[in-house]
């Protein structure tokens, strides 16, 4: 370790029913760095990341068939459609505005100790 540099340990947990109260506690202590949700189907991948220190959400929608980004935005408030996606836990399913099924493949939180 370099003198004058404080090493910080970052820890990552997957959000599930059992960890929800722990995650609330981490937010109350102000140690959450980011929260990230990934949803997928055959055509699209949605990535929604909340960066806590800046209080901003990044939304990326990838069109897997075309191999390009269909949508990207950084926002301070998450639109209602994306709130539904963001609040899912790994394995849960929902439908997009076109009726296509989306499956949450990951919902993780990284925090510092």
N, C-alpha and C positions, 0 to 999 in steps of 0.2 A: 504494500500500500504506500502511495506517495504521501509524504508529509504534508499536512494541511488539507488533505482530501479525505472526506468522510465517505466511507463505502456504505451504500444503502442496499439492503436486501429487498428484492421485489418478489412477491409471491402471487401466484395465479390460482384461482379456484373456478370450478365450473358451477354455474348457478343451477340448482335443483330445489325441490320442495324442502329438503333438509337444510340447505344452506341459506335460505332466504333471510332468516333472522340474523344470521352471522353477517350477511351482506349489509343489512340495514345498520348494524352496529359499526361496520367498517366506514360506511358513509357518515355516520354521526361523529366518528373520530377524525374524519377528514383525511383518511389515508388512502382512499381509492384514487388511482391514477387514471384508469380507463375501464370501460365496460364495453364488451364487443359481442354482437350477435350476428350469426351467419345463417341465412336461410337459402335453400336450394330446391330446384326442380330440374327437369331435363333441359329447359330452355334458359333459365335465369339463375343468377346468384345475387343475393342481396347481402350487403355488409353494412351494418349500422354500428358506429362506434361513438361512444360518449367519452370525451376527454374532459375529465372533471376539473383540472386546474384552470382551464379556460372556459368551462361551462358551454361547450360546443359539441354538436352532433355532426359527424360526417356520414353521409349516405352515399353508397356506391351501388349501382345496379349494373351488372354485367350481363350482356346478351351472349350466352355461351355458343349459340349456333353461329352468330356473326363474328364472334371473337372480338367484341368491342364493348366499351363502356357506353351504356344507354343513358345513364343519368349519374350525375355527381353534384352534391351540394353540401355546404357547411352551414348549419343553422343553430341558432340559440334555442329554438323551440322545435320539438319534433312534431311534424304534422300527424293528424289522427291516424291516417292509414299506416304510417310507419310505427306509431306507438304500439299498435296491435302486433306488428312483427317483432318489435324490440322487446316486448314483455314475455315472449315465449321462452321455454326452456328446451334443452336438447331433447329431440324426439317428438316434440309437439308439432301439430300440423295446423295450417290455416289456408285460406284462399286469397289470392290477389284480386284486384278489381275486375279482372277478366275471367274469374272463376277457376283459375289454375291453382292446383294444390302446391303449397310451399311447405317444406319440412325444415324445422330448426335443426341445424347440424352442430351448432356450438353456441353457448352463451357463457362467456367467461368474464371474470373480473380480475384485474391486476391491481395490487395494492402494495404499499411500502410499509416496512416495519421500522 
